[in-house]
Amino acid sequence: MEELKEKMRLNEDQIQQIMKFLSAYNFVIINQEEKKVKLEEMIRKFLTQTTTSEVPSNLYKPSKKPCPFQ
């Protein structure tokens, strides 16, 4: 949790609120004794699958029309 606090630049109360929320909805497992946080297995698998899946190159194509608000 200390690493999260440093990387996210949040104070202890903010980290506790976030961890409480994530734990309440089973996104993470918190080990209070060791002060470690672990992603719940299904969430970890989902994130791994999502980040490694290919995004179709034609998913987003910017319009060639001029912006009407300029």
C-alpha positions, -999 to 999 in steps of 0.1 A, spaced: 0 0 0 29 23 6 40 20 -30 5 29 -42 5 59 -19 38 71 -34 29 64 -70 -5 79 -69 5 108 -47 -24 103 -23 -26 106 14 -32 77 38 -70 84 42 -75 85 4 -57 52 0 -78 37 27 -110 48 11 -100 35 -23 -89 1 -8 -121 -1 12 -142 4 -19 -121 -21 -40 -123 -47 -13 -160 -42 -7 -167 -50 -43 -141 -79 -44 -117 -62 -68 -88 -67 -44 -77 -88 -15 -61 -68 13 -35 -83 37 -36 -59 66 -7 -76 84 17 -72 56 1 -41 42 -2 -57 7 -29 -55 -19 -36 -82 -44 -59 -81 -74 -87 -107 -71 -80 -135 -96 -109 -129 -119 -101 -92 -121 -65 -100 -128 -74 -124 -156 -99 -98 -171 -72 -70 -171 -46 -93 -185 -70 -104 -213 -81 -69 -220 -46 -54 -222 -32 -82 -244 -61 -85 -268 -57 -68 -302 -76 -37 -309 -89 -36 -345 -71 -9 -364 -103 4 -379 -119 9 -345 -114 47 -346 -112 66 -378 -110 104 -374 -134 123 -397 -119 141 -426 -147 167 -424 -138 201 -410 -150 208 -375 -181 229 -376 -172 246 -343 -140 262 -354 
